[in-house]
Amino acid sequence: MSPVPEDAGAPPVDTPYLTVDERTEIGRAARKHAPRSTAGHWRPAADRPDPLDVLRAQAAGRVPELVPIRTGRMAASPFAFLRGAAAVMAADLAPSPVSGLTVQLCGDAHLVNFGLFGSPERSLLFDLNDFDETLPGPFEWDVQRLAASLAVAARENGEGPQDAHRVVLAAVRAYREHVRELAGLGELAVWYRRIEADDLLDRLKGKRRHRVEAHLAAARRRDSLQAAGKLTETTATGRRRFKDQPPLVEHVGFDADEVRGLLADYRATLPEERGRLLDRYSYVDSARKVVGVGSVGTRCYVVLLRGRDADDPLILQVKEAQASVLEPYLGPSRYPNHGQRVVAGQLLTQAAGDIFLGWMTGPAGRHFYWRQLRDMKGSAEVGTMTAAALHAYARLCGTALARAHARSGDRIAIAAYLGRNDTFDRAVAAFAHHYTARNAADHARLTEAIAAGEIQAETA
């Protein structure tokens, strides 16, 4: 069955009301063309593209001098490679049969793209937090990406194949069980469901609880004021500006009036009350800032604004949005601006969105989205996790992914497809095992190409 959902590029339309029994039957019927065990049969396609060719194609639209940094970061480890290789994995998943049960995919649901952030009510939430590749598509692709990332991370942390297998099973079981729970709830109850970070502490004791408490406290301190203290300096004239730290942070010659014009375009996409809030800030400075692994080379900037006084800064991140890596297989986005695609996907999927989420078209017709650089954000330190900690984190990620999918997809049909037994869990765990080996080979191919001088890499 083709993975392309029929409505992937179309605006929503009125659909006939379906009963719970009818939606359940849709889910069970999906097993006929995509049995739950299908994922476990995955092997690389005979005509699989060279992963280096996929990365080269992506690099064509990026800032040339930054591409070697992306390559260097991906070469650091198999897990780092997986983080940057969403396009490679999309190509690997595309030929397989799919359920046809569509959700708003994150598109890059590896375990580091889950984390903490502040809600507008200033609660600390745990959820998906990266939507650069978001697009409607088959729910299982997000589950498989999460599973593969957990298996690769577990092996990289020194765990054996069986422990890695158990970690993946924990995530997929949590996903399946939580979808089933949500299938029994009403629409508003699902929409309002969220994972409060403080609630996680109730499950912990002893040293683990103390570590998590410290992590949550650190996340609460991560805001624009803290970011300004790290990223900016005060000039001899008393003006605050970003500190140049090339190639990671540097001024690239934007004219202040040009940035103010872009700010106005972005402001027009905000709800009026949030636009009025933004109006209370004045422009101070902007710079280019390299972020992440897979995003390196796309155009990403930070904008410093001043509110009441110099001690009331707001730092916004302006990130280029290119076509999703899923589009070759799922069809083009319904949104003409990829920044809007990212914002819409995030608002649909996350339990609570950044109040400054917006988009605009920038120089040379490139698409961008805007958000706060830091707003009580925090992510897991995967490389230091014990097997027990990674197991618990896997369950948390599986739960969060199920909640995200339930907002946009037919949770009743998905629950019926998954069923009560662990057939799907074991299949995805088998897929993760196979894909860990494939990813390791791809990483080795990259490091060999760097050593041979085929590809330039820099450490930064």
Secondary structure, DSSP 4 states (H G I P E B T S, - for coil): --S--TTTTS---------HHHHHHHHHHHHHHS-GGGGGG----TTPPPHHHHHHHHHTTS-GGGHHHHHHHHTT-HHHHHHH-HHHHHHHHTTS-----EEEE-S---GGGEEEEE-TT--EEEEE---TT-EEEEHHHHHHHHHHHHHHHHHHTT--HHHHHHHHHHHHHHHHHHHHHHHTS-HHHHHH--EEHHHHHTT--HHHHHHHHHHHHHHHH-SHHHHHHHHEEE-TTS-EEEPPBTTTEE-----HHHHHHHHHHHHTTS-HHHHHHHHT-EEEEEEEE--SSTTTTS-EEEEEEE-SSTTSEEEEEEEE----TTHHHH---SSSSHHHHHHHHHHHHSSS--TT-EEEE-GGG-EEEEEES-SS-B---GGG--HHHHHHHHHHHHHHHHHHHHHHS-HHHHHHHH-SSSHHHHHHHHHHHHHHHHHHHHHHHHHHHHHTTSS-----
